[in-house]
Amino acid sequence: MSRRAALGAVAVLALCGAACGIPTGGGPTAIPKSNVPYHLLAPATTTTSSATPPAVGVPEPVFLVAPTGHLVAVTRDVPVPAALTQIVTALLDGPSQAESQAGLVSYLTGSPTTVTATVAGGVATLDFKSNPIQVVGPSQTLAIAQIVYTATQQPGVTGVSFRIAGQNIEVPTASGVQVTGPVGRDAYLPQAPLP
């Protein structure tokens, strides 16, 4: 009896194996529509958003002038990677409406201009296409201080040299001396942010 049961089990297994085998037809064949699940015949439509994702930026400090005559740091979102050119360009945009209402000003009020920044040996050379400063006297010194503090806020930058259309220019320091070489924060201590 056990021999007959064993032969029966082998026969059942052989039939199952034949039923589950892979067909050996010569090529692809069409499946009748009636055998295709309905949801595959009419897939759900997908919609794509045409809205542009928000720009990714990082907050970077720039310096404006408070009513006290001292610099104050505010932040600007600058596209990643934040380069010094973009940061100084954000400074040139001036105060926001809320900052203006709070009494903050910028003395970088010249005609719109572009700037290119390069850094070598700790000195940032800022080359403006046209002069961004149209003020004189103490206001001019504050304008230069705004740029110097903004640039030297970046890691590795300790001084700033100024150019307009590729030509080196002299800039005033807090002591009233005009210098061509790089200037750092120490040249504008009277305008430094208050503690």
C-alpha positions as YAML, in Angstrom:
chain: A
units: angstrom
residues:
- id: 1
  name: MET
  ca: [0.00, 0.00, 0.00]
- id: 2
  name: SER
  ca: [2.73, 2.40, 0.79]
- id: 3
  name: ARG
  ca: [4.36, 1.64, -2.52]
- id: 4
  name: ARG
  ca: [1.14, 2.46, -4.33]
- id: 5
  name: ALA
  ca: [0.79, 5.71, -2.31]
- id: 6
  name: ALA
  ca: [4.34, 6.67, -3.18]
- id: 7
  name: LEU
  ca: [3.71, 6.08, -6.90]
- id: 8
  name: GLY
  ca: [0.51, 8.11, -6.67]
- id: 9
  name: ALA
  ca: [2.35, 11.01, -5.03]
- id: 10
  name: VAL
  ca: [5.00, 10.92, -7.76]
- id: 11
  name: ALA
  ca: [2.30, 11.01, -10.43]
- id: 12
  name: VAL
  ca: [0.57, 14.00, -8.76]
- id: 13
  name: LEU
  ca: [3.87, 15.86, -8.55]
- id: 14
  name: ALA
  ca: [4.60, 15.16, -12.20]
- id: 15
  name: LEU
  ca: [1.19, 16.53, -13.22]
- id: 16
  name: CYS
  ca: [1.66, 19.65, -11.07]
- id: 17
  name: GLY
  ca: [5.11, 20.25, -12.52]
- id: 18
  name: ALA
  ca: [3.79, 19.97, -16.06]
- id: 19
  name: ALA
  ca: [0.95, 22.39, -15.29]
- id: 20
  name: CYS
  ca: [3.35, 25.00, -13.87]
- id: 21
  name: GLY
  ca: [5.93, 24.75, -16.60]
- id: 22
  name: ILE
  ca: [7.02, 27.64, -18.78]
- id: 23
  name: PRO
  ca: [5.54, 27.50, -22.27]
- id: 24
  name: THR
  ca: [8.02, 26.88, -25.01]
- id: 25
  name: GLY
  ca: [6.17, 28.77, -27.77]
- id: 26
  name: GLY
  ca: [8.12, 30.37, -30.58]
- id: 27
  name: GLY
  ca: [7.39, 34.04, -29.80]
- id: 28
  name: PRO
  ca: [5.14, 36.57, -28.10]
- id: 29
  name: THR
  ca: [1.42, 36.22, -28.51]
- id: 30
  name: ALA
  ca: [-1.33, 38.77, -28.06]
- id: 31
  name: ILE
  ca: [-3.52, 38.49, -24.98]
- id: 32
  name: PRO
  ca: [-7.21, 39.00, -25.59]
- id: 33
  name: LYS
  ca: [-8.61, 42.22, -24.03]
- id: 34
  name: SER
  ca: [-11.02, 40.15, -21.99]
- id: 35
  name: ASN
  ca: [-8.03, 38.57, -20.13]
- id: 36
  name: VAL
  ca: [-6.36, 41.90, -19.23]
- id: 37
  name: PRO
  ca: [-7.35, 43.40, -15.84]
- id: 38
  name: TYR
  ca: [-9.52, 46.51, -16.35]
- id: 39
  name: HIS
  ca: [-7.27, 48.89, -14.41]
- id: 40
  name: LEU
  ca: [-4.37, 48.12, -16.76]
- id: 41
  name: LEU
  ca: [-6.40, 49.07, -19.83]
- id: 42
  name: ALA
  ca: [-7.34, 52.51, -18.45]
- id: 43
  name: PRO
  ca: [-4.56, 53.60, -16.07]
- id: 44
  name: ALA
  ca: [-5.16, 56.67, -13.92]
- id: 45
  name: THR
  ca: [-3.81, 59.83, -15.47]
- id: 46
  name: THR
  ca: [-1.02, 61.55, -13.65]
- id: 47
  name: THR
  ca: [-0.63, 65.29, -13.43]
- id: 48
  name: THR
  ca: [2.62, 67.16, -13.25]
- id: 49
  name: SER
  ca: [3.01, 70.47, -11.52]
- id: 50
  name: SER
  ca: [4.34, 73.29, -13.62]
- id: 51
  name: ALA
  ca: [5.19, 75.33, -10.54]
- id: 52
  name: THR
  ca: [8.88, 76.00, -10.12]
- id: 53
  name: PRO
  ca: [10.25, 74.71, -6.84]
- id: 54
  name: PRO
  ca: [11.39, 77.45, -4.48]
- id: 55
  name: ALA
  ca: [14.98, 78.50, -4.84]
- id: 56
  name: VAL
  ca: [17.27, 76.94, -2.28]
- id: 57
  name: GLY
  ca: [19.29, 79.52, -0.45]
- id: 58
  name: VAL
  ca: [21.44, 79.88, 2.60]
- id: 59
  name: PRO
  ca: [21.29, 82.83, 4.99]
- id: 60
  name: GLU
  ca: [24.37, 85.02, 4.73]
- id: 61
  name: PRO
  ca: [25.11, 88.18, 6.73]
- id: 62
  name: VAL
  ca: [25.40, 91.57, 5.05]
- id: 63
  name: PHE
  ca: [25.88, 94.88, 6.84]
- id: 64
  name: LEU
  ca: [23.59, 97.90, 6.78]
- id: 65
  name: VAL
  ca: [23.85, 101.13, 8.77]
- id: 66
  name: ALA
  ca: [21.76, 101.73, 11.90]
- id: 67
  name: PRO
  ca: [20.52, 105.21, 12.97]
- id: 68
  name: THR
  ca: [23.44, 105.27, 15.44]
- id: 69
  name: GLY
  ca: [25.91, 105.34, 12.53]
- id: 70
  name: HIS
  ca: [27.14, 101.84, 13.35]
- id: 71
  name: LEU
  ca: [26.93, 98.79, 11.15]
- id: 72
  name: VAL
  ca: [24.37, 96.10, 11.86]
- id: 73
  name: ALA
  ca: [24.25, 92.59, 10.40]
- id: 74
  name: VAL
  ca: [21.13, 91.41, 8.58]
- id: 75
  name: THR
  ca: [20.72, 88.21, 6.60]
- id: 76
  name: ARG
  ca: [20.03, 87.59, 2.96]
- id: 77
  name: ASP
  ca: [19.16, 84.25, 1.36]
- id: 78
  name: VAL
  ca: [21.86, 83.60, -1.21]
- id: 79
  name: PRO
  ca: [21.68, 80.74, -3.72]
- id: 80
  name: VAL
  ca: [23.77, 77.68, -2.96]
- id: 81
  name: PRO
  ca: [26.72, 77.56, -3.21]
- id: 82
  name: ALA
  ca: [27.02, 81.00, -1.66]
- id: 83
  name: ALA
  ca: [29.86, 82.83, -3.40]
- id: 84
  name: LEU
  ca: [31.23, 86.20, -2.34]
- id: 85
  name: THR
  ca: [30.03, 87.74, -5.62]
- id: 86
  name: GLN
  ca: [26.44, 86.75, -4.77]
- id: 87
  name: ILE
  ca: [26.75, 87.97, -1.18]
- id: 88
  name: VAL
  ca: [28.06, 91.42, -2.19]
- id: 89
  name: THR
  ca: [25.34, 91.59, -4.87]
- id: 90
  name: ALA
  ca: [22.77, 90.94, -2.13]
- id: 91
  name: LEU
  ca: [24.31, 93.80, -0.13]
- id: 92
  name: LEU
  ca: [24.00, 96.11, -3.15]
- id: 93
  name: ASP
  ca: [20.24, 95.41, -3.23]
- id: 94
  name: GLY
  ca: [19.91, 97.59, -0.12]
- id: 95
  name: PRO
  ca: [17.55, 97.25, 2.84]
- id: 96
  name: SER
  ca: [14.20, 95.53, 2.66]
- id: 97
  name: GLN
  ca: [11.04, 97.51, 3.32]
- id: 98
  name: ALA
  ca: [10.90, 96.22, 6.90]
- id: 99
  name: GLU
  ca: [14.57, 97.12, 7.45]
- id: 100
  name: SER
  ca: [13.98, 100.62, 6.08]
- id: 101
  name: GLN
  ca: [11.02, 101.05, 8.42]
- id: 102
  name: ALA
  ca: [13.30, 100.04, 11.28]
- id: 103
  name: GLY
  ca: [15.68, 102.87, 10.33]
- id: 104
  name: LEU
  ca: [18.37, 100.82, 8.60]
- id: 105
  name: VAL
  ca: [19.97, 102.34, 5.51]
- id: 106
  name: SER
  ca: [22.62, 101.55, 2.95]
- id: 107
  name: TYR
  ca: [25.05, 104.08, 1.53]
- id: 108
  name: LEU
  ca: [25.59, 101.90, -1.51]
- id: 109
  name: THR
  ca: [23.03, 103.88, -3.45]
- id: 110
  name: GLY
  ca: [24.81, 104.32, -6.74]
- id: 111
  name: SER
  ca: [23.47, 103.22, -10.08]
- id: 112
  name: PRO
  ca: [22.80, 99.48, -10.39]
- id: 113
  name: THR
  ca: [26.03, 97.65, -11.03]
- id: 114
  name: THR
  ca: [27.51, 94.20, -11.11]
- id: 115
  name: VAL
  ca: [30.45, 92.94, -9.10]
- id: 116
  name: THR
  ca: [32.97, 90.17, -9.51]
- id: 117
  name: ALA
  ca: [34.78, 88.86, -6.45]
- id: 118
  name: THR
  ca: [37.98, 86.86, -6.31]
- id: 119
  name: VAL
  ca: [39.83, 85.77, -3.18]
- id: 120
  name: ALA
  ca: [43.56, 85.09, -2.94]
- id: 121
  name: GLY
  ca: [45.77, 85.03, 0.14]
- id: 122
  name: GLY
  ca: [42.94, 86.23, 2.38]
- id: 123
  name: VAL
  ca: [42.26, 89.33, 0.25]
- id: 124
  name: ALA
  ca: [38.98, 89.68, -1.61]
- id: 125
  name: THR
  ca: [39.29, 91.79, -4.73]
- id: 126
  name: LEU
  ca: [35.92, 93.29, -5.62]
- id: 127
  name: ASP
  ca: [35.66, 94.61, -9.16]
- id: 128
  name: PHE
  ca: [32.54, 96.72, -9.71]
- id: 129
  name: LYS
  ca: [31.41, 97.44, -13.26]
- id: 130
  name: SER
  ca: [30.51, 100.98, -12.17]
- id: 131
  name: ASN
  ca: [30.88, 102.89, -8.91]
- id: 132
  name: PRO
  ca: [28.22, 101.76, -6.42]
- id: 133
  name: ILE
  ca: [28.96, 104.69, -4.10]
- id: 134
  name: GLN
  ca: [27.61, 108.13, -4.99]
- id: 135
  name: VAL
  ca: [28.06, 109.76, -1.57]
- id: 136
  name: VAL
  ca: [31.01, 111.64, -0.05]
- id: 137
  name: GLY
  ca: [32.48, 112.30, 3.37]
- id: 138
  name: PRO
  ca: [31.46, 110.13, 6.35]
- id: 139
  name: SER
  ca: [28.72, 108.46, 4.29]
- id: 140
  name: GLN
  ca: [31.32, 107.24, 1.81]
- id: 141
  name: THR
  ca: [33.36, 105.75, 4.66]
- id: 142
  name: LEU
  ca: [30.25, 103.97, 5.93]
- id: 143
  name: ALA
  ca: [29.58, 102.58, 2.45]
- id: 144
  name: ILE
  ca: [33.10, 101.15, 2.26]
- id: 145
  name: ALA
  ca: [32.74, 99.78, 5.80]
- id: 146
  name: GLN
  ca: [29.52, 98.00, 4.77]
- id: 147
  name: ILE
  ca: [31.37, 96.22, 1.98]
- id: 148
  name: VAL
  ca: [34.45, 95.43, 4.08]
- id: 149
  name: TYR
  ca: [32.45, 93.96, 6.97]
- id: 150
  name: THR
  ca: [30.26, 91.94, 4.59]
- id: 151
  name: ALA
  ca: [33.23, 90.49, 2.69]
- id: 152
  name: THR
  ca: [35.35, 89.78, 5.78]
- id: 153
  name: GLN
  ca: [32.44, 87.93, 7.38]
- id: 154
  name: GLN
  ca: [33.30, 85.10, 4.98]
- id: 155
  name: PRO
  ca: [35.80, 82.46, 6.14]
- id: 156
  name: GLY
  ca: [39.37, 83.17, 5.10]
- id: 157
  name: VAL
  ca: [38.77, 86.79, 4.01]
- id: 158
  name: THR
  ca: [40.70, 89.33, 6.08]
- id: 159
  name: GLY
  ca: [40.98, 92.28, 3.69]
- id: 160
  name: VAL
  ca: [39.32, 93.84, 0.67]
- id: 161
  name: SER
  ca: [40.75, 95.59, -2.40]
- id: 162
  name: PHE
  ca: [38.47, 97.67, -4.60]
- id: 163
  name: ARG
  ca: [38.36, 98.06, -8.38]
- id: 164
  name: ILE
  ca: [36.02, 99.80, -10.76]
- id: 165
  name: ALA
  ca: [36.01, 98.44, -14.31]
- id: 166
  name: GLY
  ca: [39.30, 96.66, -13.64]
- id: 167
  name: GLN
  ca: [41.14, 99.71, -12.24]
- id: 168
  name: ASN
  ca: [42.35, 99.80, -8.64]
- id: 169
  name: ILE
  ca: [40.81, 102.66, -6.66]
- id: 170
  name: GLU
  ca: [41.57, 104.41, -3.40]
- id: 171
  name: VAL
  ca: [39.05, 104.14, -0.58]
- id: 172
  name: PRO
  ca: [38.71, 106.21, 2.59]
- id: 173
  name: THR
  ca: [39.35, 104.73, 6.01]
- id: 174
  name: ALA
  ca: [37.81, 105.85, 9.30]
- id: 175
  name: SER
  ca: [40.92, 107.93, 10.00]
- id: 176
  name: GLY
  ca: [40.37, 109.89, 6.77]
- id: 177
  name: VAL
  ca: [43.34, 108.39, 4.96]
- id: 178
  name: GLN
  ca: [42.79, 107.21, 1.36]
- id: 179
  name: VAL
  ca: [44.39, 103.82, 0.65]
- id: 180
  name: THR
  ca: [44.74, 101.69, -2.45]
- id: 181
  name: GLY
  ca: [45.77, 98.46, -0.79]
- id: 182
  name: PRO
  ca: [43.54, 96.00, 0.97]
- id: 183
  name: VAL
  ca: [41.59, 97.28, 3.96]
- id: 184
  name: GLY
  ca: [40.24, 95.21, 6.81]
- id: 185
  name: ARG
  ca: [37.82, 95.70, 9.66]
- id: 186
  name: ASP
  ca: [40.45, 97.43, 11.78]
- id: 187
  name: ALA
  ca: [40.31, 100.40, 9.36]
- id: 188
  name: TYR
  ca: [36.63, 100.91, 10.26]
- id: 189
  name: LEU
  ca: [36.45, 100.30, 14.03]
- id: 190
  name: PRO
  ca: [34.42, 103.48, 14.73]
- id: 191
  name: GLN
  ca: [31.70, 102.07, 12.41]
- id: 192
  name: ALA
  ca: [31.84, 98.56, 13.91]
- id: 193
  name: PRO
  ca: [28.59, 96.97, 15.11]
- id: 194
  name: LEU
  ca: [27.75, 97.76, 18.69]
- id: 195
  name: PRO
  ca: [28.13, 94.86, 21.13]
...
